[in-house]
Amino acid sequence: MDNIQLTNSEQILSSKPKKEKTILDWLKNNLFKDWKNTLLTVVALIFSIYILSKVFHFIFTSDWEVVTNNFRLLMIGQFPQEEIWRVWVGVLFISALLGLSWGLWRGIIGHVAITIGVLLLVFGIMPYTEGNSKVNLFISIALMAAFYFIGRKAAHVFKILTLVLWILYLPVTIGVLNGFGILEPVSTNVWGGFLLTLILANVAIVCSFPIGLLLAVGRRSKLPIIKYSCIVYIEIIRGMPLIMVLFIGQLLLPLFVGSEIQLDNVLRAMIAFTLFSAAYLAENIRGGLQSIPRGQFEAAQALGLNNIKLMVFVILPQALKAVIPAMVGQFISIFKDTSLVAVIGLTDFLGIGKKIAANPEYLGKYLEIYIFVAFFYFIFCFLMSHVSKQLEASLGVGKR
């Protein structure tokens, strides 16, 4: 026994401590391991330097006057100058909500808040931003920071209040923009730019999710009238291009609701986007429902759960968790597809950019305007993708 203990002690003493890998070790093992990797690294480095030099040359030598002179038009379209305060009410509201949510939950919502805060800061320090807008932007950042600290110290009841405010955010913002029937109404015909893009995308995402959820569950119903009604709706909508759905919303929807109800073009577009997105979300969620093993249903039924409790507490959480990537992909798609409203006469973010590029005063400067528009689309699409990735990681999607 003494010999065995002595031998183990000698092995422990003789074993060398593992050397921590440095950056040079990582470079050697991954980029310069042999002559083939070294050659690929050098070629990729030269190509990257060439591309980056062209990108920076374009950024610093292009005439961005086409963007700076039309910045307000790109952001809010032809929204009346004297009523812009309504837009700022929405910005301040979302800033406070983001800060409060960040303080209460931290995690994923913090990534969203930081991204929005950085964007507000960038526009706040830009020289071409108007004085009043600068003040409002910095107030939004300060409000976000203040409510973050409030959220950190807040009680649990604030979480319920915050969820209620998130539910009310979209209708309240749209109501303020439109006047709520109290203020002087601002016609949706002058809504445009990034403001219109965000409103259409938010309404479509928020409203299509519950509809798609009901359609997916209804398609699995044992009642034939519910099952086949859902199937017919889903297959018809998925069999039509979005442009056709938009035209149906503009031309045929008023005939169905009657002349007593007046639907403006923006509301028709919201309905069309919502109905279109709901059909695709329904199929995504149905895929998640089909991935749930039969044993989950049987186990829940053995515990005495009725069909509603079984679906709400056992099946749907697992199904939605499994299809997070597909659902977020659909949300990103609908956000980008809002640019199609140009075919029905609405001027969204890209539509405003096209009109500016067609202006004889800015002839030949279309590349600057399109890159600026593409940058905004990229930021928000990347943000949704990043949130999806973080949500999957926190829920352990794909892990056993």
ChimeraX attribute file (.defattr): number of C-alpha atoms within 10 A of each C-alpha:
attribute: neighborCount
match mode: 1-to-1
recipient: residues
	/A:1	6
	/A:2	7
	/A:3	8
	/A:4	9
	/A:5	10
	/A:6	11
	/A:7	12
	/A:8	12
	/A:9	11
	/A:10	11
	/A:11	11
	/A:12	11
	/A:13	10
	/A:14	9
	/A:15	8
	/A:16	8
	/A:17	8
	/A:18	6
	/A:19	6
	/A:20	7
	/A:21	8
	/A:22	9
	/A:23	9
	/A:24	9
	/A:25	13
	/A:26	12
	/A:27	11
	/A:28	14
	/A:29	12
	/A:30	13
	/A:31	17
	/A:32	17
	/A:33	13
	/A:34	11
	/A:35	10
	/A:36	10
	/A:37	15
	/A:38	15
	/A:39	13
	/A:40	13
	/A:41	15
	/A:42	13
	/A:43	12
	/A:44	12
	/A:45	12
	/A:46	12
	/A:47	12
	/A:48	12
	/A:49	12
	/A:50	11
	/A:51	12
	/A:52	12
	/A:53	12
	/A:54	11
	/A:55	11
	/A:56	11
	/A:57	11
	/A:58	12
	/A:59	12
	/A:60	9
	/A:61	8
	/A:62	12
	/A:63	12
	/A:64	15
	/A:65	14
	/A:66	19
	/A:67	20
	/A:68	16
	/A:69	12
	/A:70	15
	/A:71	16
	/A:72	18
	/A:73	19
	/A:74	26
	/A:75	19
	/A:76	22
	/A:77	23
	/A:78	17
	/A:79	23
	/A:80	13
	/A:81	8
	/A:82	7
	/A:83	14
	/A:84	13
	/A:85	15
	/A:86	17
	/A:87	17
	/A:88	17
	/A:89	16
	/A:90	18
	/A:91	17
	/A:92	19
	/A:93	19
	/A:94	22
	/A:95	27
	/A:96	22
	/A:97	23
	/A:98	26
	/A:99	30
	/A:100	28
	/A:101	27
	/A:102	26
	/A:103	23
	/A:104	24
	/A:105	13
	/A:106	16
	/A:107	15
	/A:108	17
	/A:109	19
	/A:110	19
	/A:111	16
	/A:112	19
	/A:113	25
	/A:114	16
	/A:115	15
	/A:116	20
	/A:117	21
	/A:118	13
	/A:119	15
	/A:120	20
	/A:121	16
	/A:122	11
	/A:123	16
	/A:124	20
	/A:125	12
	/A:126	11
	/A:127	10
	/A:128	14
	/A:129	17
	/A:130	13
	/A:131	11
	/A:132	8
	/A:133	16
	/A:134	19
	/A:135	12
	/A:136	18
	/A:137	25
	/A:138	17
	/A:139	15
	/A:140	24
	/A:141	23
	/A:142	17
	/A:143	20
	/A:144	28
	/A:145	21
	/A:146	16
	/A:147	22
	/A:148	25
	/A:149	15
	/A:150	18
	/A:151	23
	/A:152	16
	/A:153	11
	/A:154	15
	/A:155	10
	/A:156	10
	/A:157	8
	/A:158	15
	/A:159	16
	/A:160	10
	/A:161	11
	/A:162	17
	/A:163	13
	/A:164	11
	/A:165	15
	/A:166	16
	/A:167	12
	/A:168	11
	/A:169	16
	/A:170	17
	/A:171	13
	/A:172	15
	/A:173	21
	/A:174	16
	/A:175	16
	/A:176	20
	/A:177	25
	/A:178	18
	/A:179	16
	/A:180	15
	/A:181	9
	/A:182	9
	/A:183	11
	/A:184	11
	/A:185	14
	/A:186	16
	/A:187	14
	/A:188	17
	/A:189	15
	/A:190	15
	/A:191	24
	/A:192	26
	/A:193	25
	/A:194	24
	/A:195	17
	/A:196	24
	/A:197	23
	/A:198	17
	/A:199	20
	/A:200	25
	/A:201	21
	/A:202	18
	/A:203	18
	/A:204	25
	/A:205	23
	/A:206	14
	/A:207	17
	/A:208	24
	/A:209	21
	/A:210	14
	/A:211	17
	/A:212	26
	/A:213	21
	/A:214	15
	/A:215	26
	/A:216	27
	/A:217	18
	/A:218	21
	/A:219	23
	/A:220	17
	/A:221	14
	/A:222	10
	/A:223	10
	/A:224	12
	/A:225	11
	/A:226	15
	/A:227	17
	/A:228	16
	/A:229	13
	/A:230	23
	/A:231	18
	/A:232	12
	/A:233	14
	/A:234	23
	/A:235	13
	/A:236	12
	/A:237	18
	/A:238	16
	/A:239	9
	/A:240	11
	/A:241	10
	/A:242	20
	/A:243	16
	/A:244	12
	/A:245	19
	/A:246	23
	/A:247	17
	/A:248	15
	/A:249	23
	/A:250	21
	/A:251	14
	/A:252	12
	/A:253	16
	/A:254	17
	/A:255	10
	/A:256	9
	/A:257	11
	/A:258	10
	/A:259	9
	/A:260	7
	/A:261	9
	/A:262	10
	/A:263	16
	/A:264	13
	/A:265	17
	/A:266	22
	/A:267	16
	/A:268	19
	/A:269	25
	/A:270	21
	/A:271	21
	/A:272	23
	/A:273	28
	/A:274	24
	/A:275	21
	/A:276	24
	/A:277	25
	/A:278	28
	/A:279	25
	/A:280	22
	/A:281	28
	/A:282	27
	/A:283	22
	/A:284	23
	/A:285	27
	/A:286	22
	/A:287	17
	/A:288	22
	/A:289	22
	/A:290	11
	/A:291	14
	/A:292	16
	/A:293	10
	/A:294	9
	/A:295	9
	/A:296	14
	/A:297	16
	/A:298	12
	/A:299	13
	/A:300	18
	/A:301	14
	/A:302	10
	/A:303	9
	/A:304	11
	/A:305	15
	/A:306	11
	/A:307	11
	/A:308	9
	/A:309	13
	/A:310	19
	/A:311	18
	/A:312	11
	/A:313	12
	/A:314	17
	/A:315	19
	/A:316	18
	/A:317	13
	/A:318	18
	/A:319	20
	/A:320	19
	/A:321	18
	/A:322	23
	/A:323	21
	/A:324	19
	/A:325	18
	/A:326	19
	/A:327	22
	/A:328	19
	/A:329	17
	/A:330	18
	/A:331	24
	/A:332	20
	/A:333	14
	/A:334	21
	/A:335	22
	/A:336	17
	/A:337	16
	/A:338	23
	/A:339	18
	/A:340	18
	/A:341	24
	/A:342	15
	/A:343	12
	/A:344	16
	/A:345	12
	/A:346	22
	/A:347	27
	/A:348	27
	/A:349	27
	/A:350	26
	/A:351	22
	/A:352	25
	/A:353	24
	/A:354	16
	/A:355	11
	/A:356	21
	/A:357	20
	/A:358	14
	/A:359	13
	/A:360	9
	/A:361	10
	/A:362	13
	/A:363	11
	/A:364	11
	/A:365	20
	/A:366	17
	/A:367	12
	/A:368	20
	/A:369	24
	/A:370	15
	/A:371	12
	/A:372	16
	/A:373	18
	/A:374	13
	/A:375	12
	/A:376	14
	/A:377	18
	/A:378	13
	/A:379	14
	/A:380	18
	/A:381	19
	/A:382	13
	/A:383	17
	/A:384	17
	/A:385	17
	/A:386	15
	/A:387	19
	/A:388	19
	/A:389	17
	/A:390	16
	/A:391	17
	/A:392	18
	/A:393	12
	/A:394	11
	/A:395	12
	/A:396	12
	/A:397	16
	/A:398	9
	/A:399	7
	/A:400	4
